[in-house]
């Protein structure tokens, strides 16, 4: 129950491209944080997006860190080989019991898939109009 994509590229390069692709799709990047040590001392990062699912009430999320942000993890699984992972937005709204956020979650999930696939492929970002959340 997660979105994962692998890339034959260093984590720092994937992070830079993923941030650019998220911004090009209208997502707001709050912060990018390197995590200490990472997996086996390899580089790892957390990219946090500003609340892309505003229809999920803040009190539905138990972690204070997650109330204002949606995390994407980027980490090296081997030298020069990285993985991007996150929980699918549709799974999150199902787990939290907020079906009213389903359309926004599906739109966000499609946007994330596109941004992640473009970033791991190393394609240059271009401005993309996000799908309507209806």
C-alpha distance (Angstrom), angle and dihedral (degrees) to the residues before:
residue distance angle dihedral
X1 . . .
X2 3.79 . .
X3 3.76 142.0 .
X4 3.81 112.1 -114.9
X5 3.77 132.7 172.8
X6 3.80 127.6 175.6
X7 3.78 126.3 -146.4
X8 3.81 132.1 -168.7
X9 3.82 88.3 -135.0
X10 3.81 137.1 92.7
X11 3.81 115.2 -87.7
X12 3.82 94.0 -118.5
X13 3.82 90.6 57.4
X14 3.81 92.1 48.0
X15 3.82 90.7 48.4
X16 3.81 92.8 51.9
X17 3.80 91.6 48.7
X18 3.80 94.1 43.7
X19 3.81 92.0 52.0
X20 3.81 89.7 50.4
X21 3.82 92.6 47.4
X22 3.81 92.7 48.0
X23 3.80 91.2 50.7
X24 3.81 91.6 46.5
X25 3.82 87.8 56.9
X26 3.79 93.2 52.0
X27 3.81 97.5 -101.0
X28 3.80 115.7 139.0
X29 3.80 114.4 -129.3
X30 3.80 108.9 -149.4
X31 3.77 98.0 -175.7
X32 3.77 145.6 -26.0
X33 3.78 114.6 -140.5
X34 3.79 128.0 -172.0
X35 3.80 108.9 -138.7
X36 3.80 118.2 -134.4
X37 3.76 114.5 -97.6
X38 3.75 96.0 -19.1
X39 3.75 121.2 -154.4
X40 3.82 108.2 -19.8
X41 3.79 88.8 -15.4
X42 3.80 91.7 -58.5
X43 3.80 120.6 137.4
X44 3.79 116.5 -84.9
X45 3.79 134.5 170.2
X46 3.79 142.5 -173.7
X47 3.80 118.4 -142.3
X48 3.80 112.2 -162.4
X49 3.80 120.7 -156.8
X50 3.81 121.2 -157.1
X51 3.80 112.2 -102.7
X52 3.81 100.0 -61.0
X53 3.82 91.4 176.6
X54 3.80 103.8 54.4
X55 3.80 92.8 162.6
X56 3.83 90.0 70.6
X57 3.81 105.7 86.7
X58 3.81 115.7 -121.6
X59 3.80 90.6 -125.2
X60 3.84 89.7 62.5
X61 3.81 90.1 69.2
X62 3.80 116.0 71.8
X63 3.82 98.4 -163.4
X64 3.83 114.4 80.5
X65 3.81 89.0 -151.8
X66 3.82 91.8 58.5
X67 3.81 98.8 47.7
X68 3.77 96.0 86.4
X69 3.80 102.0 25.3
X70 3.78 144.7 52.4
X71 3.84 111.9 -144.1
X72 3.79 129.4 -139.1
X73 3.81 117.4 -172.5
X74 3.79 123.1 -148.3
X75 3.79 119.2 -176.4
X76 3.79 140.1 157.6
X77 3.79 113.6 -111.4
X78 3.81 92.3 -176.5
X79 3.80 133.3 -1.3
X80 3.81 106.5 -60.7
X81 3.82 92.9 -1.0
X82 3.82 119.4 103.7
X83 3.78 140.3 -176.2
X84 3.81 129.5 -151.7
X85 3.81 115.2 -155.7
X86 3.79 138.7 173.6
X87 3.78 139.1 149.3
X88 3.81 111.7 -94.0
X89 3.81 110.5 -105.5
X90 3.82 89.9 -131.4
X91 3.81 90.6 56.6
X92 3.81 90.6 47.9
X93 3.80 94.7 54.5
X94 3.82 89.9 44.8
X95 3.82 91.2 51.5
X96 3.79 91.5 47.7
X97 3.81 92.1 47.2
X98 3.80 97.7 -121.4
X99 3.83 107.9 131.3
X100 3.82 89.9 165.3
X101 3.81 86.6 73.0
X102 3.82 91.6 55.9
X103 3.82 97.7 102.4
X104 3.82 92.3 48.5
X105 3.82 90.3 45.6
X106 3.82 92.5 51.4
X107 3.82 91.3 48.8
X108 3.83 91.5 47.8
X109 3.79 91.5 47.6
X110 3.82 91.7 53.0
X111 3.81 90.4 47.3
X112 3.82 91.9 49.0
X113 3.82 92.3 48.4
X114 3.81 90.5 52.1
X115 3.82 93.8 45.7
X116 3.81 94.0 45.9
X117 3.81 94.4 46.1
X118 3.81 91.2 49.7
X119 3.81 92.4 46.7
X120 3.80 96.1 49.3
X121 3.81 89.5 47.6
X122 3.81 90.4 52.0
X123 3.79 93.8 -124.5
X124 3.81 116.0 159.6
X125 3.80 114.5 -104.1
X126 3.78 121.0 -108.8
X127 3.79 130.4 -175.8
X128 3.81 109.6 -89.0
X129 3.79 126.5 -175.2
X130 3.82 108.5 -128.1
X131 3.82 116.1 -125.1
X132 3.80 117.0 -98.9
X133 3.81 114.0 -93.9
X134 3.79 90.8 -148.1
